[in-house]
Amino acid sequence: SEEMWGLVSALGSAVFGPTPVVEAMTLSREVLLHVKGHPGHEADASLLVAQLESMRGNVEAARAKIAHARSLFRELGQTHSLAEMTDAASVVEWYAGDLLAAEREKRSGYEAFRSMAADAFQATWAAWLADLLVLLDRDDEALHLALESEELAAKDDVTAQVPWRMAKAKVLARRGAGAESGQLAQEAVHIAERTDWL
């Protein structure tokens, strides 16, 4: 319903905005009570709570919420949502300090969107995956994915345009191409400044 969508949206704003984590957790408990029995909304809310829990260092609670959301989406047959939720799952693993698990989650989303020929999502996941691969010192693969994202991303798609530039800039910096790297990083910041990313 519209009311439930509004509650989940409010929780999303609390998780990713300036709301203190304790306040966001209080809101999350209320939202989870309201959406119980409505699997789509419950799954979406669970993903947000998972990210909150991971920010608090509650890794197992966060992973449990990810697993719950995944099972709900599977029951609903929502393949797109299953692919999309790999972002939240990857964030949880990143907070847990398990970069390999974070990479596995992002990669599964990337592969799913690629098989769906969902170019916009593929562009974003390729860029995010590239950024993770840089952290894992897998620069060749990171550069390949950054270039793929650059090719696929719409000009106004900030979720792809910023991270592919950042990933490519980091690889180029390591390879001694400082000027080009610096220009890409400046472009990324300039694009991000026009949004609420910074």
C-alpha positions as CSV (number, residue, x, y, z in Angstrom):
1,S,0.0,0.0,0.0
2,E,1.0,3.7,-0.3
3,E,1.3,4.0,3.5
4,M,3.7,1.1,3.7
5,W,5.8,2.3,0.8
6,G,5.9,5.7,2.6
7,L,7.2,4.0,5.8
8,V,9.9,2.1,4.0
9,S,10.9,5.3,2.1
10,A,11.1,7.1,5.5
11,L,13.3,4.3,6.8
12,G,15.5,4.6,3.7
13,S,16.0,8.3,4.4
14,A,16.8,7.6,8.0
15,V,19.4,5.0,7.1
16,F,21.2,7.0,4.4
17,G,20.6,10.5,5.8
18,P,21.9,12.3,8.9
19,T,19.6,10.6,11.3
20,P,21.5,9.1,14.3
21,V,21.7,5.3,14.1
22,V,19.8,4.8,17.4
23,E,16.9,6.8,16.1
24,A,16.9,5.0,12.8
25,M,16.9,1.7,14.7
26,T,13.8,2.8,16.7
27,L,12.1,3.7,13.4
28,S,13.1,0.4,11.9
29,R,11.4,-1.6,14.6
30,E,8.1,0.3,14.0
31,V,8.4,-0.1,10.2
32,L,9.1,-3.9,10.5
33,L,5.9,-4.3,12.6
34,H,3.8,-2.4,10.1
35,V,5.0,-4.3,7.1
36,K,4.9,-7.8,8.6
37,G,2.9,-10.1,6.4
38,H,3.5,-7.9,3.3
39,P,6.5,-9.7,1.8
40,G,7.7,-7.1,-0.7
41,H,7.7,-4.3,1.8
42,E,9.0,-6.5,4.5
43,A,12.0,-7.6,2.3
44,D,12.8,-3.9,1.4
45,A,12.6,-2.9,5.1
46,S,14.8,-5.9,6.1
47,L,17.5,-4.8,3.6
48,L,17.6,-1.3,5.2
49,V,17.7,-2.8,8.7
50,A,20.5,-5.1,7.6
51,Q,22.6,-2.1,6.6
52,L,21.8,-0.3,9.9
53,E,22.8,-3.4,11.9
54,S,26.0,-3.6,9.9
55,M,26.8,0.0,10.7
56,R,26.4,-0.8,14.4
57,G,28.8,-3.8,14.0
58,N,26.0,-6.4,14.4
59,V,27.2,-8.6,11.6
60,E,25.2,-11.7,12.3
61,A,22.0,-9.7,12.8
62,A,22.7,-7.9,9.5
63,R,23.3,-11.2,7.6
64,A,20.1,-12.7,9.1
65,K,18.1,-9.8,7.7
66,I,19.8,-10.2,4.3
67,A,18.9,-13.9,4.3
68,H,15.3,-13.1,5.3
69,A,14.9,-10.5,2.5
70,R,16.5,-13.0,0.0
71,S,14.0,-15.7,1.0
72,L,11.1,-13.4,0.7
73,F,12.1,-12.2,-2.8
74,R,12.6,-15.8,-3.9
75,E,9.1,-16.7,-2.7
76,L,7.8,-13.8,-4.7
77,G,9.8,-14.8,-7.7
78,Q,11.3,-11.3,-8.0
79,T,14.5,-11.9,-9.9
80,H,15.1,-8.2,-10.4
81,S,14.8,-7.5,-6.7
82,L,17.1,-10.5,-5.9
83,A,19.7,-9.0,-8.2
84,E,19.2,-5.5,-6.8
85,M,19.5,-6.6,-3.2
86,T,23.1,-7.7,-3.8
87,D,24.0,-4.0,-3.2
88,A,22.7,-4.1,0.4
89,A,24.3,-7.6,0.9
90,S,27.6,-6.3,-0.3
91,V,27.5,-3.3,2.0
92,V,26.9,-5.6,4.9
93,E,29.9,-7.7,4.0
94,W,32.0,-4.5,3.5
95,Y,31.1,-3.3,7.0
96,A,32.0,-6.8,8.3
97,G,35.4,-6.4,6.8
98,D,34.9,-9.3,4.3
99,L,35.8,-7.7,1.0
100,L,35.8,-11.1,-0.8
101,A,32.2,-11.7,0.3
102,A,31.3,-8.2,-0.7
103,E,32.8,-8.8,-4.1
104,R,30.9,-12.1,-4.5
105,E,27.6,-10.3,-3.7
106,K,28.2,-7.4,-6.1
107,R,29.4,-9.8,-8.8
108,S,26.2,-12.0,-8.5
109,G,24.1,-8.8,-9.1
110,Y,26.3,-7.7,-12.0
111,E,26.0,-11.2,-13.6
112,A,22.2,-11.2,-13.1
113,F,21.7,-7.8,-14.7
114,R,24.0,-8.7,-17.5
115,S,22.0,-11.8,-18.2
116,M,18.8,-9.7,-18.1
117,A,20.4,-7.2,-20.6
118,A,19.5,-4.5,-18.0
119,D,22.1,-2.0,-19.3
120,A,21.5,0.8,-16.7
121,F,21.8,-1.6,-13.8
122,Q,24.7,-3.5,-15.4
123,A,26.5,-0.2,-15.8
124,T,26.0,0.7,-12.1
125,W,27.0,-2.8,-10.7
126,A,30.0,-2.9,-13.1
127,A,31.2,0.4,-11.7
128,W,30.6,-0.6,-8.0
129,L,32.3,-4.0,-8.7
130,A,35.2,-2.2,-10.3
131,D,35.7,0.0,-7.2
132,L,35.7,-3.1,-4.9
133,L,38.2,-4.9,-7.2
134,V,40.6,-2.0,-6.8
135,L,40.5,-2.6,-3.1
136,L,41.4,-6.2,-3.8
137,D,44.3,-5.2,-6.0
138,R,42.7,-6.7,-9.1
139,D,43.4,-3.7,-11.3
140,D,43.1,-5.3,-14.7
141,E,39.6,-6.6,-14.0
142,A,38.6,-3.3,-12.3
143,L,39.7,-1.3,-15.3
144,H,37.8,-3.6,-17.7
145,L,34.6,-3.2,-15.7
146,A,35.1,0.6,-15.4
147,L,35.4,0.8,-19.2
148,E,32.3,-1.4,-19.6
149,S,30.4,0.9,-17.2
150,E,31.6,4.0,-19.0
151,E,30.3,2.6,-22.3
152,L,26.9,1.5,-20.9
153,A,26.1,4.3,-18.5
154,A,23.6,7.0,-19.4
155,K,25.1,10.5,-19.1
156,D,22.8,11.5,-16.2
157,D,23.2,8.2,-14.3
158,V,25.2,9.4,-11.2
159,T,25.2,5.9,-9.7
160,A,27.4,4.7,-12.5
161,Q,29.2,7.9,-13.7
162,V,30.8,8.6,-10.3
163,P,32.1,5.1,-9.3
164,W,33.4,4.2,-12.8
165,R,35.5,7.4,-12.8
166,M,36.7,6.7,-9.2
167,A,37.7,3.1,-10.0
168,K,39.4,4.1,-13.3
169,A,41.2,7.0,-11.6
170,K,42.6,4.8,-8.8
171,V,43.9,2.2,-11.4
172,L,45.5,5.0,-13.5
173,A,47.1,6.6,-10.5
174,R,48.7,3.3,-9.6
175,R,50.0,3.0,-13.1
176,G,51.6,6.4,-13.0
177,A,49.0,8.3,-15.2
178,G,48.6,11.0,-12.6
179,A,47.2,13.7,-14.8
180,E,44.4,11.6,-16.3
181,S,43.7,10.1,-12.9
182,G,43.4,13.5,-11.3
183,Q,41.0,14.7,-14.1
184,L,38.7,11.7,-13.7
185,A,38.6,12.2,-9.9
186,Q,37.8,15.9,-10.3
187,E,35.0,15.0,-12.8
188,A,33.6,12.4,-10.3
189,V,33.5,15.0,-7.5
190,H,32.0,17.6,-9.8
191,I,29.2,15.1,-10.8
192,A,28.6,14.1,-7.1
193,E,28.4,17.7,-6.0
194,R,25.3,18.2,-8.0
195,T,23.6,15.5,-5.9
196,D,23.4,14.7,-2.2
197,W,26.2,12.1,-2.4
198,L,28.8,14.4,-0.7
